[in-house]
């Protein structure tokens, strides 16, 4: 049983498997949100006919959010821009919007290139929003929605910094603390000598 469980446990702990499961969960929630809620009476804005393709293009990249965080954000930005052109809006699915924020968070939390990840996230928020605002003559400040992915990136970056500081602290404690046996050895030697002297 243990031999059989070990590969399953390693598979469950694999980051790609976890992220793929997360993407699958987002896909299921999007289906429930659009199909079930729309069947119960609909909502505005109405999802476009191509919503399954747009949803898959937005959510599927999350399976690589830790291995390739910048590519994930870039792929989501392309899907979001396509959504703005095809659907005429960016908010026909709240779950998809959350998926975009998860991608931005992952860029801040898992990318080794801080400046580059910040630029990619800002552009990923600006380009679709500006394209949507200019093509549909939407009132307001174009690109203002980029604040949301930027906030998600800042949270992810803060988590990354805290994680690195904690790892450095643990390494420092491991180096400075002596092994447990080293404290016992002098006392054991003293006890042996005292025992030898008393016996003599």
C-alpha positions in Angstrom: 0.0 0.0 0.0 2.8 2.4 0.9 4.6 1.7 -2.4 1.4 2.4 -4.3 0.6 5.6 -2.3 4.1 7.1 -2.8 3.8 7.8 -6.5 0.3 9.2 -6.0 1.5 11.4 -3.2 4.4 12.7 -5.3 1.9 13.3 -8.2 -0.4 15.2 -5.9 2.4 17.4 -4.6 3.6 18.2 -8.1 3.2 22.0 -8.7 2.0 21.4 -12.3 -0.6 18.9 -11.2 -1.9 21.4 -8.5 -2.0 24.3 -11.0 -3.7 22.1 -13.6 -6.3 21.2 -11.0 -6.8 24.9 -10.2 -7.3 25.7 -13.9 -9.8 22.8 -14.2 -11.7 24.1 -11.1 -11.9 27.6 -12.7 -13.2 26.0 -15.9 -15.9 24.2 -14.1 -16.9 27.3 -12.1 -17.0 29.3 -15.4 -19.3 26.7 -16.9 -21.6 26.7 -13.9 -21.6 30.5 -13.8 -22.5 31.0 -17.5 -24.6 27.9 -18.3 -26.5 27.5 -15.1 -27.0 31.1 -14.2 -27.9 32.0 -17.7 -30.4 29.2 -17.8 -32.0 30.6 -14.6 -32.7 33.9 -16.2 -29.5 35.3 -17.7 -27.5 38.4 -16.7 -25.9 41.3 -18.4 -23.5 41.4 -20.1 -24.6 38.4 -22.2 -21.7 35.9 -22.9 -20.7 35.8 -26.6 -21.3 32.6 -28.6 -17.5 31.9 -28.5 -17.3 32.1 -24.7 -16.0 28.4 -24.3 -13.0 29.2 -26.5 -12.4 32.6 -24.8 -12.8 31.0 -21.3 -10.4 28.1 -22.2 -7.8 30.6 -23.6 -8.0 32.7 -20.4 -8.0 29.9 -17.8 -5.9 27.1 -19.3 -2.6 29.1 -19.0 -3.0 28.9 -15.2 -1.7 25.3 -15.4 1.8 26.8 -16.0 1.4 29.8 -13.6 4.4 28.6 -11.4 6.6 27.2 -14.1 6.1 30.0 -16.6 4.4 32.9 -14.9 5.3 35.6 -17.5 4.1 33.4 -20.4 0.9 32.7 -18.4 0.2 36.5 -18.0 1.0 37.1 -21.7 -1.3 34.4 -22.9 -4.1 35.6 -20.7 -3.6 39.2 -22.0 -4.0 38.0 -25.6 -7.2 36.1 -24.6 -8.5 39.1 -22.7 -7.9 41.4 -25.7 -9.7 38.9 -28.0 -12.5 38.9 -25.5 -12.8 42.6 -25.7 -12.9 42.5 -29.5 -15.3 39.6 -29.9 -17.6 40.2 -27.0 -17.4 44.0 -26.8 -16.8 43.9 -23.0 -14.4 42.3 -20.5 -16.8 41.2 -17.8 -19.1 38.5 -19.0 -17.6 36.1 -16.5 -16.6 37.0 -12.9 -14.6 33.7 -12.6 -12.5 34.6 -15.7 -11.7 38.0 -14.1 -10.5 36.2 -11.0 -8.4 33.9 -13.2 -6.7 37.0 -14.6 -5.9 38.2 -11.1 -4.5 34.8 -10.2 -2.2 35.0 -13.2 -1.0 38.5 -12.2 -0.5 37.3 -8.6 1.6 34.4 -9.9 3.8 36.7 -11.8 4.6 38.6 -8.7 5.0 35.5 -6.5 6.9 33.1 -8.8 8.8 35.1 -11.4 12.5 35.6 -10.8 12.5 38.8 -13.0 10.8 41.4 -10.9 11.0 44.4 -13.3 10.1 42.3 -16.3 7.1 40.7 -14.6 5.8 44.1 -13.4 6.0 45.5 -17.0 4.2 42.4 -18.4 1.4 42.6 -15.8 0.9 46.4 -16.4 0.8 45.9 -20.1 -1.6 42.9 -19.7 -3.9 45.2 -17.8 -3.5 48.2 -20.1 -3.7 46.8 -23.6 -7.1 45.0 -23.4 -8.7 47.9 -21.5 -7.4 50.6 -23.8 -8.4 48.5 -26.9 -11.8 48.0 -25.4 -12.2 51.7 -24.5 -11.1 53.0 -27.9 -13.0 50.5 -30.0 -16.3 51.0 -28.2 -15.9 54.6 -27.1 -16.4 53.7 -23.5 -16.5 56.7 -21.2 -13.9 56.9 -18.5 -10.1 56.8 -18.3 -8.7 54.1 -20.6 -6.4 51.7 -18.9 -7.7 52.4 -15.4 -8.6 48.7 -14.9 -4.9 47.9 -14.9 -4.9 48.8 -11.2 -6.5 45.5 -10.4 -3.8 43.2 -11.9 -1.2 45.5 -10.6 -2.6 45.1 -7.1 -2.6 41.4 -7.5 1.1 41.5 -8.6 2.0 43.6 -5.6 0.4 41.1 -3.3 2.2 38.2 -5.0 5.5 40.1 -4.8 5.1 40.7 -1.1 4.4 37.0 -0.5 7.6 36.2 -2.5 9.7 38.6 -0.4 8.3 37.2 2.9 8.9 33.7 1.7 12.5 34.4 0.8 13.2 36.2 4.1 11.7 33.3 6.0 13.9 30.8 4.1 17.0 32.9 4.8 16.2 33.0 8.5 15.7 29.3 8.6 19.0 28.7 6.9 20.7 31.1 9.3 19.2 29.3 12.3 20.3 25.9 10.8 23.9 27.2 10.5 24.2 28.9 13.9 22.5 26.2 16.0 25.0 23.4 17.0 23.9 19.8 16.5 22.1 18.2 19.4 24.8 15.6 20.0 27.5 18.3 20.4 26.0 19.5 23.7 25.9 16.0 25.1 29.4 14.9 24.3 31.3 17.1 26.9 28.9 16.1 29.7 29.2 12.4 28.7 33.0 12.7 28.8 32.9 14.4 32.2 30.6 11.7 33.5 32.9 9.0 32.2 35.9 10.6 33.8 34.1 11.1 37.1 32.9 7.5 37.0 36.5 6.4 36.4 37.9 8.4 39.2 35.2 7.2 41.7 35.9 3.7 40.7 39.6 4.1 41.2 
